[in-house]
Amino acid sequence: MIYEFFEIPFLVDIHLIVAETGEEDTMICCPNRPQPKRSNLVLGITLSALVLQSVFCTRASAGDDWPMWRYDARRSAVSPNSVPEKLDLVWKRVFSPRKQAWDDPLNLDLMTYDRSFEPIVKDGRMFLGFSDKDKLLALDAHTGQTLWTFHAEGPIRMAPVAADGSVFVCSDDGYLYCLASESGDLRWKFTAAPNAQKALGNQRVISAWPARGGPVVKDGTVYFANSIWPFMGTFICALDVETGQVKWVNDSTGSIYIKQPHSAPAFAGVAPQGMFVATEDDLIVPGGRSVPAVFDRHSGEMRYFHLNEGGKGTGGSFVAVSDDQFFVHTRERGTRAFDLQSGDKTAFMPNEPAIAGQVLFAGETTEAGVEIVRAYQAKTDHNRAREPLWQLEVNAASDLIVAGNHLVAAGGRTISVVALDGDAQTGNFTVGKLLSRLETESPVSRLLVASEQLYAVTQAGEILAFGDRSSQATPNRAGGELATTVSARPASYIPSRVRASAQQRTYELLALGDSQGYAYWYGPCDPELAAAWAKVSPFEQLAIIDSSSTRVATLRTRLDGLNGKGRVTAHVSTPRDFLAPEYTGQVVFVSDQLSSEISAKDLQAIYKSVRPYGGKLVLLGDELSSDRRTWLEQLKLEQAELEQHTAGIVITRVGALPGSADWTHQYGDVANSIKSDDSRVKLPLGILWFGGSSNMDVLPRHGHGPPQQVVGGRLFIEGMSSLSARDVYTGRVLWTRDFGDLGNFDVYYDSTYENTPLNPQYNQVHIPGANGRGTNYVVTEERVYLVLGNRCLILDPDTGSDLGEIRLPAEPSGETAEWGYIAVYEDVLLGGLGFAMYRDQHSLQFESDAKLKSSRKGFGSKSLDRAASRALVGFDRFSGEQLWRVDAVHSFWHNGIVAGGGKVYCLDRNPKLIEDALKRRGRALPDTYRIAAFDAATGKTKWEVNEGITGSWLGYSKEHGLLLQAGAQASDRLYDEVGQGMRVYDASDGSVRWAKDDLRYSGPCVIHNELIITNANSYSESAGAF
């Protein structure tokens, strides 16, 4: 920790050292020192750093408090506290900027609870939580000194709350902690989570039921919630603040049959994420991305949850309440008012309000771009337009609070103080007058007034304290004599450097496995080795699990003083009880001490966390006996291979999980079965990972691009100009490759696309996309095949780098056709030679295109042009050699090309729109429509049928050797898809097994064992299974 002092005449011996700083980077204390005029005050001055022992005592005086987020249980941001008359910079603490849990712009906007520090102040102490260091820090509110530190088992993302000598804080570890505010000692802790199962959440090992329902205290009761995923069960709790005894738990709101957005009924429910709000009778639970739910605060019964009625653009973690309305986030700092009694939304949409009784204040921006504060009447007829009572040109774009008779506003790097006229008791303020402004080096994100000081939190991670510096007592040590010597090393000094030998040891251990992703260490870990891990670890997180709370406390102290790149955490648990998320450990270490004594059950529990496809379990110990190896072999760990190493025994989890399967092509496989062969996944299911994998490099949803493909433990997904791979077991992005132009414009997205992630309107209208054209890439275990123009690029699935390319043959005319259909069957790569391009081929124009609504333009005649190919070519997928070519009589419908049983089956026909256009020109319906079967190795015709060719879909059952001709009519598919008739053929000779030409249904159809399962389109019932 570095302390910076100004004008300290009582220090006579200062020792300077150079040290790397950790999370608590800088503390600046400002005793008596002349300041520039307030209008020119610049804060956060950078001076030479002195590493000193603190000479300030802890003040016991309480002063006025700010005991919870936005001051009170209503989150009003209004307090009776007085703004200091003088606003000198008294002290400053500098930490690192915060990183929000979520990834993409929309979630970053909706869930702002961890965007910056959210401190509270009670009884002269400031409390602030750390999401990166998993700790709650208590500071002396008058001096900024650290008083104590409490470590949780996971990130602390929600603001704490203080009451009755205690401070309450919840963590992603699933617990609500009650700590003695004076000492940080644990009084009690509580979780409603069903068990200790962990998940990867936002790139951290956390509880599968994280506590992100931020605590609020009202009338001796503290409220919070476990779980953010309704399907996992959500638990909204009311506990006695003194004892932690349960008053009530509502665990019934995670599975309610309600209307979802789009007015679709489904089982879902409340997903608590944000700071709870409490009134006399109500508990309001923010839903993270949705409108909040309202509960009876006394009984826990849910009063209402109008999820669908919130509409587009309304919902988020911010909620505040007035006497008769609650205000919920819209976009940026906007909110919408809802009637508290009924939950009905109103038209009133102020920015995040400070609610002062009869008047509420909001920082807003005029149409001319001028930042202002407006005062509104707080209570009025919801149906009447609410005009401002008065307004003042003050920048409150970042935060706005009321303290006594003053408004304090933050906008950018400016803090403004406004004097209010009116009745502070009723909150009826009639006018405001700007008193002064302060300038800061970094933009301010949060304000609070307490302990006779104004505190500002900046986006850069600073805590600034302003007040009357002349009233601060002369600094002393623990109330004793003035210090005459200040040591360079505080009493709690922890070295910031690590031993070279420990660092060398980490490199040796990293060489034992694939050093990426997530890692676990079970058993005692030397603090110096842990420090070395924190300096050099390449893992997303290395979690050290030890059953000794004393050893873990030592590790945390050592790690807390470091500023390394490695994310290393320490946890108190036995190996069996930790319940790490399964399959997530790229390398799992077992310490020397534990390796020699670990039980079979503990080792089997640890092994569950080892990742398939090469994850390592390393039992350290160069003296492990041969009997130990024999014992390991007898355990018969799944897919395990043992190898003796100088460092110990290395167990590799080889290959895929038994019973698991891949998902490739457009519909699961080259057979269009739309089902997985995976036999391992069974109900009930739980969350394995979430977050850490942004959606910003994927195609717009309504463009209906190719689905993700999963092969070899990797998930592949296409973006507008990119292809990327993610680890299916952790969500980690393995690689992303941008190609500039994939030729997918007007196919998977079109000119209606807008890159406006915060706009509640659709950023892309619905178009058929891959529902018509099909996928433009296919993944196998060894290769990724990606269409680009007339080429098929061959990529390494491990890295995305080039392995080669295959080009379509030129036509006799010299024309180079585009690559249309793509699939892989065994060792054959199937390529569509040229799109059908019906309009150009037949010189057709369609008046019906002009009659389509703008939102349906993509479903016009142009959507058919790329839905079929003119010919099909077979290549050796490894050498690129052309094996055969077959030409379509009309066009090979992409949804009608499948393979199995050594054959490739093609539906050769024109779509109905083209048929009708040709009929109008006098052409009869052709009798040459066909389903043809070709030998997959040679392309020779094995059989073809010409009768009853009315479908738009083929599917193949490899289990029964049968071929299905059907339709795939449904919403957001081609208008020419068929919704009537089914025929099943013997795939060996084309003979008809059965036909139901009058059967109506929605598709596409799933082939599963003996069944053909039709789809349920929108809200219509399925036609069933056959």
N, C-alpha and C positions, 0 to 999 in steps of 0.2 A: 504494500500500500504506500502510495506517495502522498505526503502532506505538503502543501505550499502555504507559507505564512507571509504576511506583509508586516514590516516594521515590528520586529520582536526584540526589543532591547534587552530583555532579561535572559536571552540565550547567549552564553559566553563561550561555548565549545560545541561546534557543530561538525560532525563527521560525515563526509560525503561518500556515497557509494553509488555504483552503477548497477542497476538491477532491472530485470524484465518484470513488468507489472502484470498482475492478474486481472480478474474481473473488477475488483475494486480498484480502479485505475488511479484516480486522483482525488484528493481532498484539498480544497482551498478554503482556508479560514481567513476572514478579513477583520482584524481588529481596527482600532482607530486609524483611519487613513483618509485624507481629503479625497473627495470624489468630484468629478466634473458635474456640471449642472445636469439635472435629471433628464432633460430633453436630449442631452448628448451622451447619456450613460451607456457605455458598452460593457456587457458582461462577459464573463468567461475569458479573462485576459490570460494569455499564455506566458508563464514565467519559467525561470530555471527551476527544476524539480529538486526538492530536498527530501531525503528519506529520513524522517524524524519520528521520535516517540511522541505520542499525543500528551499534551500537558493540560488538557481540559477535563474538568470533572463532569459527571452526569448530573443534570439538574433534575430535581425531583418535582419541581412545581409543574402543575398540570396546564394552567392557562386554558384557553378555549380550545375545543376539540373539533376534529373533522373525522368522526369515528368509522365511517364507511364510505364506499364509493358514492360520489356525488352527495355527500354529507349525511343523508338520512335514508330510512327504509323506503321512502317514496322516490328516491333518487331525484330529488327536486333541484339539487345544486344551489340551494339557498340556505344560508346559515345566519344566526344572529352575531357571529363573530365580527370583530372590528378590523378593518384594514389599517395597518400601521400608518401613522402620519408620515413618517420618514421611511423611505424604501431604499436603504443602502443594501448592497450585497453583503450579507452576513457570512454565509458559507456556501460552498458548492461541492457537490460530489459528482464525479464523472465515472460512469460505467459504460459498457458497450451498448450500442443501439439495440433495440429489441427486434426480434424476428418473429413474425406472426406464425401461428401454427399452420394455417392453410396456405395454398399455393397460388391459385389463379386470381385474377383481378376481382371477379365477382365475389368469391368467398372472402377475399381480403377486405372488401368493402362491407360485406354483411356481418362479418364476425370480427369486431375490432377490439375485443376484450383484452388482447395481449399485444396491441399495436405499440404501446409505450408503457412505461411504469405507471402503476395506479396506486400511489401511496395513500395511506390514511394516517391520521395523527390522533393520539389519545394519551392524556396524562403526560404530556411533554415528550412522548416517544413517537417516532415515525416508523411505520412498518411498510415494507415493500417486498413483493415476491419476485422471484427470478425463474423464468421458464427454462433457461439454459443451465443454471447451476442448481436447480431443484431445491431452492432454499428460501426461507423468509428471513429478512434482515431487519433488525431493530436498530434505529439510530436515535441519538439524542436530538430532539427536534430543534434545540437551540444552537447546537454546535455542529451537528452532522456526524459526530463520532459514532462508530459502531458500538452498540451495547451488547448485543448477542446475535448469534446465528443459529437457526434451526434448519436441519436438512430433512426434507421429505424423501420418499422413494421414487418420486417422479416430478415432472415439471409442475411449477405453480403458475398457472395462467390467469387465475381469477384474483380480483382484489380481496384482501382480507377484510375482516370487520372486528372491531374491538368493543367490548362491553363488560362491565362488572369485574374489572381486573384481569380479564382474559382477552386473548386475540384468537380469532377463528380463521382458519385458512384451509382451502381444499386443494387437492392435487390430482394430477392425472394418474397417480397411483391408486386412486379410488377412495381415498380417505378424507374425512373432515377431521382436522386436528384442533384441539383446544389447548392453547398454551398459556402459561402465566405470562402476562404482558411485561412484568418486571424482569423476569429471568429467562424466559423462553423455555422453561421446563414444561414437559408434556403433562397435562392434567388428564386428558382422555382423548381417544380417537374413535372414530366410528366409520364403518362402511356398510352399505346395504348390498354390496356386490355378492352374488351367490357363492363365489369362491375366489381364489387368488390367480386365476388364469390371466396370463398376459397376452397382449397383442402389440403389433407395431402400429403406433398411432402418430402420424405427423413426424415420422422418422425417429421415433423414440420408443423404447420398450416401456410400455405402460400397462395399466390395468385394462382388461377388455371392457370394463365398466368405469371409464374415467369420470372423476367428479368435476364436471364443468357447469353444473348448476350452481352459480356463485352464491356464497352465503349471504343471508340477511338476518338481522336480529330484530325481534319485535316482542315486547312484553315477556321477556325471560325465555323466549324460544328462538332457536336458531334453525333456519331452513336451508336446505341444500339438496342436490340431487346427484345420483349416480347414473351413468350411461348416457350416451348420445345417440344410440341406435335403437329405435323402437323394437325391432325384431329380436334384439338381445334382452329385452325387458328394460324398462326405465323405472327408477325408484326415487320418488320425491319424498323427502323426509322432514319431520319436525322433531327436534330434540331439545331437552332441557339444557339450558346453557350451563348450569352448575354441575350437573352429573352426567350429561350425555345420554340420559335415559330417553328411550323412544316415546314420543307422544303419539305419533302416527306415522305410517309409511303408506304411500299410495303406489302400488306396483301394478296397477290395472290399466294404465293409460298408454301402454306401448303397443297394444293390439286392439284398436277400435275400428269398427267397420264404418268409415266416414268417407266423405267426398274429398278426393285429392284435387290438386290443380288440374285443369281440363275437365272438372266435374266428374272424374272417374271414381266410382266407389271402390274401396280396397281396404284391406287391413293395414293399418299404420297407427301412428299416434304421436304423442308429445315427445320431442327430442330435445331435452333441456341443454341449452348452451347459451350462457350469458348470466348477468347478475340478476338474481331474484329481486322482486319488488313486493313490499308488504304494506297493506293499508290496515285499517281497523278490522276489516272482515275478510279481505281478499289476499290471496297469494298469487302473484302474476309471474308466470314461468316463461322466460324467453325461449324461443325455439331455434335459435341459431340462424336459420335461413327463413323461417316461417313467422307468421304472426304468433303471439304468445297464447298460452292457455291460462285460464283463470280458475283458481281453486278456492274453496272455502278454507280460510286460513285456520279455522278452529278444528275442523273435522278431517280435512284433507280430501274431501269429495270434489271432483271436478265439476265446475259450474258450466263451462263451455270451452270449446276449442274449434273456432270457425276457420279451419285451415283453408278451405277453398274460397271463402268469402273475402279473404285478404286481397285476392287479385294479383295480377302481375306487378312486380316492382315494390311490393310491400312485404316486409319481413326482415328480421335481423336480430342481433344480440342486444341492441340498445332498446331499453324500455324505461320510461318514467311515467309518473302518474300525478294527476291533479285530483281535485275532489270528485269529479265525475267523468274523467276521461283518462285513458292511457295513451301514450305516444310511442309508436314503434317505428323503427328504422325503415326508410325507403331506399335512397341511394345517397352516397357521400354523407353529408351531415343532415340530410332531410329526414323528417318524420311525418307520419300521418296520425291524426287523432281518431280514437275509437271510443264509443260510448262504453263506459266501464260496466254499467248494469247489464247491457244486452250484448255487447261485443260487436255492435254494428259500426261500420266505418263511416267517418264523416268526410267532408270536403276540406277540412282545415289541415294544412300541411306546412307547419313551421319547421325551421331547422331546430336541432336539439335544444329544447327550451329549458330555461331556468324558471321554475314555477314558484312564484312568491305570493301565495294566497290569492288575492283578487286579480293580480296581474302576472302575466308570464312574459318573458323576454326571449327573443330569438335573434341570433346574428344571421343576417340575410344579405343577398346581393341584388342590387337593382338591375333593371334591364340594361342600364348604361355601364354596368360593371362596378358600381360603387358599393363598398362594404359598409353596411349600416347595422344598427341594433334597433329592433322594433319592439314596442310594448303592446301587448294585446290584453283584452279582458279575458281572464282565465275561464270564467263560467258564462256560457251564453247558450242560446238555442242552437242546437246542432245543425238545424236546417237553414240558419241565417248565415250570410256571409260575414266573416269576421274581419273588420277593418282595423288597422293599427290605431292605438290611442295616440301615440307619438313615436317619433323615430329620431335617431342621432347618428351622425356619420362617424362610426367607430368600427374598426375591424375586429370582428368576433368570429372569424372563419374557422378557428381551431377550438376554442372553448369559451364558455361564458358562465360566470357564476355571480351570485349575489351574496355579499358579506355585509351584514348590518345595513347601513344606508348607502352602500356602494355597489355598483356593478364593476366587475373586473372581467375584461375581455382579452382574449389572446387571438392574434391573427398573424401568421407568418412569424417574423422576428420582433413583433411589437406586443407589449402588454399595455393596455389602457385602463385607467381607473376613472370611473364616472360617479359623481355624487348624485344621489337620488333625493328628490323631495317627495314627501308624502308620509304615510303612516306605516312604519316598519312592522307594527304589531299585526296589522291586517294584510300587509303586503300590497296596499293600495298606493302605488307610487305614481305621481302625477307628471313628473318631468325629470330629465336627467341632464347633467352638465359635465363635460369632460374636464377632469382635473389635471391629469398628467399622463405621460407615456414613458415607458421604459423600452429600451432596445436590447435585444439579446443576440448572441452570435449564431445560435441555432434556432430553428422554428420551434415554437412552444406547442405542446400537445395537450397539457392538462394543467389546471390551476386549482389551488385550495388555500384557504386561510385558516390558520390555527396557531395556537401557542404564540400569539401576538406577532406572527410573521406571515408573509405571503410566500407561498411555495409555487414554483413553476417547474414542470417536467418538460424536457425538450426531446425532439425526435432523435437527437444525437446520444441520448442516454444520460443526460445531465439532470441532477436535482439542484435547483437554485433556491436559496432562502433569502428573502428580503425583509428588512425591518430596520429598527433604530439601532444602529451599531453602538452608539454611545451608551445605550442602556445595558449592553452586554457586560457582565461582570468580568473582571480581570481574569484571564485564564490561569488556572492553577491545576495542580495534580492532586486529585482525590481530596480536595478541600484542605491540603496542607500548605507548606511554605512554597514560595515561588521557586520554580525549578532553576537551578544554576547550570546544569549540564543536561543536554539531550542526546541520548545515544542514537546512533544511526540505525540500530536494530531495535524495533519495538519488542516488548516482552514476548509477544506471540509470533515473532518473526519466523517465517517458513521460507527456506531457501527456494529461489525461483529457478535455479539451475539444477540439472540432473547429472548424476554420475555417468561418466563415459562407459563404465562397465555395465551399468543397467541399460543404457541405450544400446550397447552392443548385443546384450541379451535379447532385447526386443527384436532386433534384426534377425537373430538366429531363429527365434520362434516364428517370425513371419515367413521364413523360408520353408516352414513345414506345410503350409497350405496356401490357398488362394486368398491373398490379403486384401479383400474388399468386402463390402456389404456389412454384415453384423457379426459380432463375435461375443462369446461368453467366456468368462473365467470363473471356475468353481473352486472354492477353497481359499486358504490364506494367500495373500499376495503382498510381497514386500513393498512398503510405501515408495521406495526409490524406483522399483520396477514399474509401479503404477504411474509414478511421475514421468518415467521414460515413455510409457505408453501414451500418456497425454501429450507428450511432445511430438511423437513421430507416428502415432497410430494412423493407418490409412482407412480404418473402418469407419462406417457411419456412426456406429456406437460400439464400444466395448464395455459390457456390463460385468462387473466383478461381483460375484455372489459369495458371501461368507456368512457362516452362522454366528460369528462373534460380533456383537454390536460394538465392543471396544475396538476391535481391529478395524471395523468399517468406519468408526468415528475418526480414527487416526488417518485412514485413507482419504476421507472427505476433507479433513483439514489440510492434508498435503496437496490434494488436487485443487482445493479452492484457491490456493495462492499461485496457481500457474496460469499462464496465458498461452497454452499450446494449441495446436491445430486439432489434436485428437479429442474426440468426445468420449471420455471415460467416466463411468458412473460406478458407484459402490452401493450395494444393497445387502440388507440383513435378511438372510433366509437360509434354510437348509436346501440342498440340491433338489430334494423331492418336492418340497413345498413351494419352490419359486414359480414353477409352471411357466417356463419361458414359452413364447409362441412357437409352435411346432414348425419344423423345416426351415427356420430362418437363420441358423448359425452357419456361416461359411467356415468358420473355425471355432471349435469349442475346446478350451483348455481345461484340464483338471490338474490342480497344483500337485507338486511332489508329495506333500503331506497327505492330501486327500486321496491321491492315486493308490497309495499303499494300503488304505483302509476302507475304501469306498465299498458299500454294499451293492448287491446285484440290483435291488430295487432303485437305489439312487442312480446307479449308472444307466439303467434302462430309462429312467425319467429324464436324465440329461440327454441321452441319445435321441430322444424324440425331437429335440430342437435342432439336430444336425440337418443341414440342407441336402436334399437329393442331388444327383448329378455331381458328386465329387466333394461334398462337404466333409470336413475332417473333425474327428474327435481325438484329441491329443492327450494321452495320459503321461504327464511329465514324471521323470524319475529315471536316472541312468542306472539305477540298481534294481529295477523291477525284475522279479524272478521269472523263470520259465513257467513256474506254477501259475503265476499271475496271467500269463498269456494263455495257458491252457484253460484257466477259469474264464477268460474273456471269450474264447472260442466256444465254450460250452453254453454261453448265454444266447448264442444264435441270434445276434442282433440283425435286424432286417437289412439285407443288401450290404453287409459289412465285409470289408477286406482288411486284414491286419498286417501291419508291417513294423518290424523292429527298427528303431532309430536310436542314434546315440543319445537323443534327448528323452527318449521314452518309447512308448508304443503309439503308433498312429493308426487310427481306424478310419477308413474311407467309406462313406455311404455311396455306393456305386450305382450309377444309372437312375432310371425312373423309379418312382414308387410302384410296387406291385399293384396291378389293377388299374393304374392310371392310364390315360389315353390322351391323344392330341386332338386339336380342333383346327382343321385346315380348310382351304378353299372358301367359297362363298357360303356354302351350306353344311359345313362340318367335315366334309370329305368329298372326294371326286364322284361319289355316288348320289349326291344331293339327298342324303338321308335326314339331315337336320337333327341329328342326335349324336351323342357321344358314346363311345364304347367304354367309357370309364365305369368301372364297377366298384371303385373305392369310395367315392363320395356318397355318403348316406346321411339322411336326416337323423338328428337335428344338426343344423349347421351353426357355426359361430363366426365372429369376425376374426380374420387373421391379420390383416393390415389395412390401413387407410391413410390417405394423405401422402405427401412426398412425391406425388406423381401428377404433375400438372396436366390439365386438359388443353393447354394453349397450343400444343403441337399436334392436335387431332383435327379431323375434318368437321365442319359444322354439322350438328346432329340432324337437322332437317334436310341435309343434302343426301342422306342415306348412303354414305360411302361404304366401302368394303368393311365387313366386320373384322375384329381382331382375330388373329390366328395364334394358336398356342402350340408350340412344339419344343421339346427338349427343355422344359422348365422356363421358357422365355415366351413372353407375349409380344406380338408384333402388331403395330398399328400405324395407319397412314395419316399424315397430315396434308395440308394443302400443297406443300412442295417437299415433304419429307417423309421418311420412314424411320421408325424408332423401335427399339426393343427394350422391354422391361422384364425384370425378374418377377415371375409369377408368385414367388413365395414371399417377397418383401416389398414389391412395388417399385423397387429401385430402377431408375433409368440406366440401362446398360450402355446404350449408344443411340445417337440421333444423327441421321445423315440428311442434309438438305440437298436436293437435286435442282433447285432453281425452278424447274418447270416439269411436272410429271404428266402434262397433257390431260389433266383431269378437270380443267375449267369447262363449264357447261356440261359436265358429266356428273361430278360429285359436289360441285357448287357452281353457282352462276353469278350473273351480274347483280342479283338482288342481295348478295352477301355484303354485310357491313361489319367492320371490325369495331364493334361497340359493345364490349362485354358488360358494361353497367346499364345498358339500355334494356328496359323490361320487354321491349318488343323483340320479336324473332329477328335474329341477325341473318337469317337465310330462310326463304320460303321453301315449302316442301317441293321436292323434285324426286323422280323415281331413283336416280343415282344408280347404285350397284344392284338395286332390285331389278333393273333392266339390263344394264351393261354387264353386270357381274363384276367380280374382283379384277384388279389389274396386277395382283401379285399372289404368289403361292409360296409357302414355306415348307421345307422338308427338314429332316434332321441335319443334313449336311449343307444345304443350299437355300438361299432365298432367290426366287425368280421374280423379277420386277419388269413390267412392260414399260418401255420408253420409246414412243414412236414406232419404228419398224424393228426395234431391237428388244431383246430380253436380256437385261442385265443380270448377272449371276453374282450374288453377294455372299460373304461369309456371315452366317447367322450369329457368330460369336462377337464380331467386331463391326460388321456393316461394310467392310472393305471389299473392293472388287476382286472377283475370282475369274471373271471372263464375261463374254456375252455371246448370244446366239442371234443371228439375223434371219429374218424371213427371206425366202428366195425371191428374186425379181420376177415379175411377170414377163411373158414373151415380148410384150410391148415395151419392156424396159421400165414400166411403172413399178415403183416401190410402194407396196401396200402397207397400211398400218396393222400393227399386231392387235387383233381383237380378243377372242376368247383365250384364256390361259388355264391350264390344269396340269397336274402331274399324276400319272398312273404308273406305278412301279418304276421302271427306269426310262419311261417315255414322257417327254415334255410335249404337251398338246398346245398348238398355237393356231388361233384363228387368223386366216390370211385375208385381211381386208374386211372392214365393216360392211354391212349390207347397204347402207346409205340409200334407202329406198327412194327418197325424193329425187336424188340426182340420177339414180339408175333408171327410173321410170319417168323422169321429168314431171314430177307431180307437185302441185300446190294445193293447199287445203284452206278453204274459207273458214272452216271451223276453228282454225288456230287464232284468227282474229277475234273470235267470240269468247275466248277463254278469259276468265278473270286474271288479273295480274299475278295473283297468288297461285294460279294453276298453269301458267304459261309453260312451265317445264314439263307438263304432261301432254303437250301437243305432239304433232307428227314428228318433230325432231327427236323426241325421246326414243323413237323406234329405230332410228338410223344406226345406233350402236348396240342394239339389243341382239344382233345376230351377226354372223360372219359368212363370207362367200365361200370359203373353203377351210379345210382343216389339215394341218400339217403335223406329222409326228417326228420328233427329234430324239436322238439319244441324249438324255439330259446331262450326261457327264462330258461327252466328247463334242456335242453340238452337231453331229452328223445327221443329215436329213434322212429319215427312214422311209417315209411315204407321204403322199398327198392325196386327199379326196376332195372333189368339188361338189358343192351343193347344187341341186337342181334349182332350188329357189333361195333358201338361206338356212343356215344352221342356227336355230334359236338357242341363245346362250344358256337359258334356263332349261333347255332340252338337250344338253350334252352331258352324259354320264359315262362312267366306266366301271367294269367289274367282270369277273369271270373270264379274263383274257380278251375282252372285247370293249370297244368304244361304241356307244349308242347315240345316235343323232336324230333329232326331230327336225325335219327338212320341210319348211312351209313358209308362207307369208303371213303376216299379221292381218287381222280382219280389216283394219283401216285401209291397208294397201289393197286387199282383195276387193273391197267395195269400190275404191277408186278405179281399179282396172275393169271392174264390171261396167262402170259407167262409160268406159271407152269401148265396150262391146266384147270384152274378153270373158270367156266362161270361166267358172271356177275350175282350176286345174285338177286333173285326176292323178297328178304325179306327186302330190304330197306323200310323204313317206316317213316311216321310222326305219332307219338303216342301222345294221350292226356290222362293224368293221373289226377285223383282227387287229389287236392293239400293237402287235409287233410288225405286221406287214402292211396294214391298211386295206387288205383284201376284203371285199364284201362277203359277209357270212350269211346274212339274210336281210330281207326288207319286207315291210308290209305297207299297203297303200290304202287300206280300208279303215274308216273310222278315225282318220287323222284330224281331230278337232281340238286337241289339247294345246297347252302352252308350257308344259312341264313334264320332265321325265325324272323318275327316281328309281334307284336300283337297290334291291335287297340282296346283299351278299350271303345272308344266312339261308335264304330260300331260293336264290337264283332266279328271282322274278323281277320284271320290269314294269313300272307303273307309268301310265300316261294319264295326266290329270291337268288341272288348271291351278293357278296361283293368284286368283283374284282377291284383292284386299285393298285397304286404304294405302295410299302412297306407293302403289305399284303401278305398272303400266296400265293404261286404260284398256289395252287390248288383251289383258290377261283373261283367261277363261275361268268361269265359276260354276261350270256344270259339266258333268260326265267324268267317268273314270273307266279305265281299262287296264287290266293286268295281263301281261304276256309271260310266257316261258322264255327266259332270256337266252336259252340255248338255241331255239329255233324260231321264235317269234309267234308261236301259236297262242291264241287268246285263251286265258284261263277263265276270266269272267269279265263282264262289262255291265256297267250301270250308266247308261247315257243320259238319263233324266235326273241323276242325283245332283242336288245343288249344295254348295258348301263354300267356305272361305279357305283359301290356301295361304302359303304353300303347305303341302302335306308332309307330315313327319312319318318316316318308316321306322317302326320300332318293334322288333321281334315279329309277332304274327299280325301286328296291327298297322293300319294306315290311320293316322290321327289327323283330323282336320283342325283348322285354326278357328278361333273366335275373333271375328273382326269387330273392332271398336266395342260397342256394348251389345252386339248381337250374340246369341247363343251359338255354340259350335254345333255343327251337324253331327258330331260324334266321331266314333272310331269304327273302322271296318276291317 
